[in-house]
Amino acid sequence: MMQLEIIKKISIVFILCLSLTCFVTISSAESVEIGGNILDSGNVSSIAWDGTNWSALYFGLNEAGSNTEILYYQDSDGTNPGIGAAPTNNVIDKKELLYSSHTYSKKFKLSAKTDATEVSTYSVIPWFGNKYVAVDDKASKMASLVTEQGGGSEKKLKEGEVWDLGKGYSLELFQLDVEGDKAFVLLYKDGKELDSTVIKLDGTDDDRSFVVKDDFADLEDAVYFVTYIDETFRCSSECFAIFKYTWLIDKDNVSTIEEGDKVGLLKCREISENWINMSNHEEITLEMNEKAYFTDDWYIRTSKSGKGSDGGYLFYPAMNVVFETAEDASTQSENVDNTDNEDVSEENVTTVEQSPSSSSSKPSQGTDNDMDTPFADASEESKEKQTDLESKKTHAAVPGFVSITAISGLVASLFILRRRIN
């Protein structure tokens, strides 16, 4: 009889623990819709969104010129009358929904903080809400930024120590000379040496720099790694160097965008050295109270008929974002040291997991029966959505924040169970 009671107790505890595990896992992430400004089909003069009125598009607050992504509608006098020409018009003809992005320049920290001249600026291109390096200033050649030290950040490496830069890259301070004014450093990828140099500390800032170039992605002599030794120290017990302004892209993972490439219903029409233009290659119908997807992630959401002016409807672009736990987010961005306040958005580039050139299959349209709330009061929409977003972001930032309640319930259950058995 006693053994039976013990078995019951163990079984109940196991079930409660399993339930708690599932509960905490589910609560560690949350999906939130990120929508752009709401427009009224019965009262609209232009249809366009950029980083200032739709936060799904990239916009670095402290990055001059970074607001280069735009999604807009342009009536081409096609088969169907234009959106906004009459309140009930709801068909986007081919090539009328356009997406465009172009590059903007940023200074290497090395050139911004020192007198080095070997590198000066590099180009960045926002692409569907993410930021990429435009390799060799070519908009169509996109690479993720693996590591970029902030202007005030530094890395101390002891003689013989290896620095894991991310994506398989590493930097080794192999040796300091007896006087401490020369350093032999090596750059590796997956344990294989890529390049090496002797850095001279008694010369110019260019002599203190290690800039690595290579032929990749059909480009010649393109820069993919930069670092700088600020100072060295050598004594009988310890030898080390201080590295600053390190910058690295993954040269083996460059995506090339070409004319004809598709992302969902958007097709690449034009490419220049500085910009990329896309437009829809299929007709898009904005059904009332539905989501009309034009990529796997982006869609145009519409209200019920009559919610707009003169019998029209309300609409806006949107996407769903899953907020990760603080622990997951810190793991993804651990290779970027962003202590420089002049560029608070540098960390965004390291969280990108998808390839810039990944094409999306045509998604289906879905209905949403809870469409009354987003359009109940258009004048208060932005404020309400922002408040809701901030609230959910706060909850999502604490991994398993509801687990305290669950643990309390578990303890109480065990206490009651013990009393009943006794």
C-alpha positions in Angstrom: 0.0 0.0 0.0 2.8 2.4 0.9 4.6 1.6 -2.4 1.4 2.4 -4.3 1.1 5.8 -2.6 4.7 6.6 -3.5 4.1 5.7 -7.1 1.1 8.0 -7.2 3.0 10.8 -5.7 5.9 10.5 -8.2 3.5 10.3 -11.1 1.6 13.5 -10.1 4.9 15.4 -9.6 6.1 14.3 -13.0 2.9 15.5 -14.7 3.0 18.8 -12.9 6.6 19.4 -13.9 5.9 18.5 -17.5 3.0 21.0 -17.5 5.2 23.7 -16.0 7.9 23.1 -18.6 5.5 23.5 -21.5 3.9 26.5 -19.9 7.2 28.3 -19.4 8.4 27.4 -23.0 5.2 28.9 -24.5 5.5 32.1 -22.5 9.1 32.8 -23.6 8.2 34.3 -27.0 5.3 36.2 -28.4 4.1 37.2 -31.9 3.2 40.9 -32.4 1.9 42.6 -35.5 4.0 45.5 -36.7 1.8 47.7 -38.9 2.3 50.9 -40.9 0.3 54.0 -40.9 -3.4 53.4 -41.6 -4.8 54.9 -44.9 -8.4 55.5 -46.0 -9.3 54.4 -49.5 -12.0 57.0 -49.5 -9.6 59.8 -48.6 -6.0 59.2 -49.8 -3.8 61.2 -52.1 -0.6 59.0 -51.9 0.1 55.5 -50.8 3.6 55.1 -49.5 5.5 53.8 -46.4 9.1 54.1 -45.4 11.0 53.7 -42.1 9.3 56.7 -40.5 5.8 55.4 -40.8 6.3 51.6 -40.9 8.9 50.2 -38.5 9.2 46.9 -40.4 11.3 48.9 -42.8 14.9 49.7 -41.6 15.6 53.1 -40.2 18.7 53.7 -38.0 17.9 56.7 -35.8 21.5 57.7 -35.5 22.5 56.7 -39.0 22.3 59.6 -41.4 20.7 58.6 -44.7 19.6 55.2 -43.6 15.9 55.7 -44.4 16.2 54.3 -47.9 13.6 51.6 -48.0 10.2 52.5 -49.4 7.0 50.5 -50.3 4.5 52.4 -52.4 1.6 52.1 -54.8 1.6 53.8 -58.2 -1.4 53.5 -60.5 -0.3 52.5 -64.0 -3.6 52.9 -65.7 -3.9 49.1 -65.9 -6.9 46.9 -66.3 -8.5 48.0 -63.0 -9.1 51.5 -61.7 -6.6 52.8 -59.2 -6.7 52.5 -55.4 -8.1 55.7 -54.0 -9.6 56.9 -57.3 -12.9 55.6 -55.9 -13.5 54.4 -52.3 -14.3 50.8 -53.2 -11.4 50.2 -55.7 -9.4 47.3 -54.3 -7.3 45.7 -57.0 -3.6 46.3 -57.5 -2.6 45.6 -61.0 0.8 44.1 -62.0 3.8 46.5 -61.4 1.7 48.9 -59.3 3.0 47.8 -55.8 6.6 48.8 -55.7 9.5 48.2 -53.3 12.8 50.1 -53.6 16.0 50.3 -51.6 19.3 52.0 -52.1 22.7 52.2 -50.4 24.0 54.7 -47.9 27.6 55.3 -46.7 29.1 54.7 -43.3 32.6 55.4 -42.1 34.8 52.6 -40.9 35.6 53.1 -37.2 39.2 52.9 -38.2 39.0 55.9 -40.5 36.6 57.8 -38.2 38.8 57.5 -35.1 42.3 57.5 -36.5 44.3 59.0 -39.3 44.4 55.8 -41.2 43.7 56.1 -45.0 43.7 52.5 -46.3 39.9 52.4 -45.8 37.4 55.2 -45.6 33.8 54.3 -46.0 31.6 51.3 -46.8 28.1 51.0 -48.2 25.1 49.6 -46.4 21.8 48.6 -47.9 18.5 47.9 -46.0 16.7 44.9 -47.5 13.2 43.9 -46.4 13.8 45.4 -42.9 17.3 44.1 -42.4 20.6 45.8 -42.8 23.4 44.4 -44.9 26.8 45.5 -46.1 26.9 46.2 -49.8 30.2 44.6 -50.7 32.6 46.8 -52.6 29.7 49.4 -52.7 27.6 47.2 -54.9 23.9 47.2 -54.0 23.3 43.7 -55.5 26.1 42.1 -53.4 24.9 41.7 -49.8 26.8 40.3 -46.8 26.0 40.1 -43.1 28.2 42.1 -40.8 29.7 39.5 -38.4 31.6 41.8 -36.1 32.0 45.6 -35.6 33.6 47.0 -32.5 32.1 50.3 -31.3 34.4 53.3 -31.3 35.0 53.0 -27.5 35.3 49.2 -27.4 38.6 47.3 -27.1 39.7 43.7 -27.1 42.7 42.5 -25.0 44.6 39.6 -26.5 47.4 37.8 -24.8 50.3 36.5 -26.8 49.2 33.2 -28.3 45.5 33.8 -27.6 42.8 33.4 -30.2 39.8 35.7 -30.5 36.6 34.1 -31.8 35.1 36.7 -34.2 32.0 34.6 -35.2 30.9 32.6 -38.2 34.1 30.5 -38.0 36.5 33.5 -38.2 39.2 34.0 -35.5 42.2 36.3 -34.9 45.4 35.2 -33.2 48.0 37.4 -31.6 50.8 35.0 -32.4 53.8 36.9 -31.1 55.1 40.3 -29.8 58.7 41.1 -30.4 61.1 41.8 -27.6 60.6 45.6 -27.7 56.8 45.3 -28.0 56.7 47.5 -31.0 55.8 44.8 -33.5 53.0 42.2 -33.5 52.5 39.1 -35.6 48.8 38.5 -36.1 46.9 35.8 -38.1 43.3 35.7 -39.4 41.7 32.2 -39.7 38.4 30.8 -41.0 37.4 27.4 -39.6 41.0 26.9 -38.5 42.6 27.6 -41.9 44.9 30.6 -42.2 43.5 33.3 -44.5 46.1 36.0 -44.0 48.8 37.3 -41.7 50.8 40.4 -41.2 53.4 42.1 -38.9 51.8 45.2 -37.4 54.3 48.0 -36.6 53.4 50.0 -33.5 56.1 52.7 -34.0 54.7 53.8 -37.4 51.6 55.6 -38.7 48.0 54.6 -38.1 48.1 52.6 -41.3 51.1 50.7 -40.0 49.1 49.8 -36.9 46.2 48.5 -39.1 45.5 45.1 -40.5 43.2 45.3 -43.6 42.4 42.1 -45.4 41.1 42.0 -49.0 40.3 39.1 -51.3 38.6 38.2 -54.6 35.1 36.9 -53.8 31.5 37.2 -55.1 32.9 38.0 -58.5 34.7 41.0 -57.1 38.4 41.8 -57.0 40.3 43.0 -54.0 37.2 43.6 -51.8 37.7 44.5 -48.1 36.3 42.0 -45.7 38.3 42.5 -42.5 39.8 45.5 -40.6 41.4 45.8 -37.2 43.8 48.1 -35.4 46.3 47.7 -32.5 46.0 50.6 -30.1 48.8 49.6 -27.8 50.9 46.6 -26.6 52.4 45.6 -23.2 55.3 43.3 -22.6 56.9 42.2 -19.3 58.4 39.1 -17.8 55.0 37.7 -16.7 52.5 38.9 -19.4 52.4 40.1 -23.0 49.3 41.4 -24.7 47.9 43.8 -27.3 44.7 46.0 -27.3 42.7 45.7 -30.6 40.2 48.3 -31.7 37.9 49.2 -34.6 37.5 45.6 -35.7 35.1 45.0 -38.7 34.3 41.8 -40.4 31.9 40.5 -43.0 31.5 36.9 -44.1 33.1 36.8 -47.5 32.0 33.2 -48.0 28.3 34.0 -47.6 27.5 36.9 -50.0 24.1 36.9 -51.7 23.8 38.3 -55.2 20.5 39.9 -56.3 19.7 39.7 -60.0 17.0 41.1 -62.3 14.2 38.6 -62.3 14.7 37.4 -58.8 11.5 37.1 -56.8 10.5 37.6 -53.2 7.0 36.5 -52.9 4.9 38.4 -55.4 7.6 41.0 -55.8 10.0 40.7 -58.8 13.3 42.5 -59.2 12.9 44.8 -62.2 16.0 47.1 -62.1 19.4 47.0 -60.4 22.1 49.7 -60.5 25.3 50.1 -58.4 23.3 52.0 -55.7 19.7 50.8 -55.8 17.3 47.9 -56.4 13.7 48.3 -57.6 11.0 45.6 -57.4 7.3 45.4 -58.2 4.5 42.8 -58.1 4.4 40.3 -60.9 0.8 39.2 -60.2 -2.4 41.0 -59.6 -3.2 41.6 -55.9 -6.8 41.8 -54.7 -7.5 43.5 -51.3 -10.4 41.5 -50.1 -12.3 43.1 -47.2 -11.4 42.1 -43.7 -8.5 40.0 -44.9 -4.7 39.9 -45.2 -3.3 40.0 -48.7 0.2 38.6 -48.5 2.8 39.8 -51.1 5.8 38.1 -49.4 5.9 35.3 -47.0 6.0 37.8 -44.1 4.5 41.0 -45.4 0.9 41.7 -46.1 -1.7 44.4 -46.6 -4.4 44.3 -44.0 -7.9 45.6 -44.7 -10.9 46.5 -42.6 -14.5 45.6 -43.3 -16.2 47.4 -46.1 -17.6 50.8 -45.1 -15.1 51.5 -42.3 -13.5 54.2 -44.4 -14.8 57.4 -45.8 -17.7 57.4 -48.3 -18.1 53.6 -48.0 -14.4 52.9 -48.5 -12.1 50.8 -46.3 -9.0 51.2 -44.2 -5.7 49.5 -44.9 -2.1 49.3 -43.9 1.0 47.1 -44.5 2.0 44.8 -41.7 4.1 41.8 -40.7 4.2 39.5 -37.6 7.4 39.6 -35.4 8.2 37.0 -32.8 9.9 38.6 -29.8 12.6 36.3 -28.4 13.7 35.9 -24.7 16.4 38.1 -23.5 18.7 35.1 -23.2 18.2 34.1 -26.9 18.7 37.7 -28.1 21.9 38.1 -26.2 23.3 34.9 -27.7 22.6 36.1 -31.2 24.3 39.5 -30.8 27.2 38.5 -28.6 29.8 39.1 -31.4 28.9 42.8 -31.7 30.3 45.2 -29.1 28.2 48.3 -29.5 29.4 50.7 -26.8 29.7 53.6 -29.2 26.7 55.9 -28.7 27.1 57.4 -32.1 25.5 54.3 -33.7 23.1 52.6 -31.4 21.6 50.5 -34.2 24.7 48.6 -35.2 23.6 45.4 -33.4 20.6 45.0 -35.9 22.9 43.6 -38.6 23.9 40.5 -36.6 20.4 39.2 -35.9 19.7 38.4 -39.5 19.5 34.7 -40.1 17.9 34.5 -43.6 19.7 35.1 -46.8 19.0 38.4 -48.6 18.3 36.6 -51.8 16.0 33.9 -50.4 12.9 33.8 -52.6 9.4 33.3 -51.2 6.8 31.1 -52.6 3.4 32.7 -53.3 1.5 32.8 -50.0 -2.2 32.5 -49.7 -4.6 35.1 -48.4 -6.1 34.6 -45.0 -9.1 35.9 -43.2 -9.2 37.5 -39.7 -12.5 37.6 -37.9 -11.2 40.1 -35.3 -10.8 43.1 -37.7 -13.0 45.5 -35.8 -10.4 46.3 -33.1 -7.6 47.6 -35.4 -9.9 50.0 -37.2 -12.3 50.9 -34.4 -10.8 54.4 -34.1 -8.3 55.2 -36.8 -7.3 58.5 -35.1 -6.1 56.6 -32.0 -4.6 53.6 -33.9 -0.9 54.6 -33.8 -1.0 55.4 -30.1 -2.9 52.2 -29.2 -0.6 50.0 -31.3 2.5 51.5 -29.9 1.2 51.1 -26.3 0.3 47.5 -27.0 3.7 46.8 -28.7 5.7 48.3 -25.8 3.7 46.2 -23.3 4.3 43.0 -25.2 8.0 43.8 -25.7 8.3 44.3 -21.9 6.7 40.9 -21.2 8.8 39.2 -23.9 12.0 40.7 -22.5 11.8 38.6 -19.3 12.3 34.9 -20.2 9.5 32.8 -18.6 8.2 35.8 -16.7 5.0 34.0 -15.8 6.9 31.0 -14.4 6.7 32.4 -10.8 3.0 31.9 -10.8 3.3 28.4 -12.2 6.0 27.5 -9.7 3.8 28.8 -6.9 1.0 26.6 -8.1 3.3 23.6 -8.3 4.5 24.1 -4.7 0.9 24.6 -3.4 -0.2 21.4 -5.2 2.6 19.4 -3.7 1.8 20.7 -0.3 -1.9 19.8 -0.6 -1.0 16.4 -2.0 1.4 15.7 0.9 -1.3 16.6 3.5 -3.9 14.4 1.8 -1.5 11.4 1.7 -0.5 11.8 5.3 
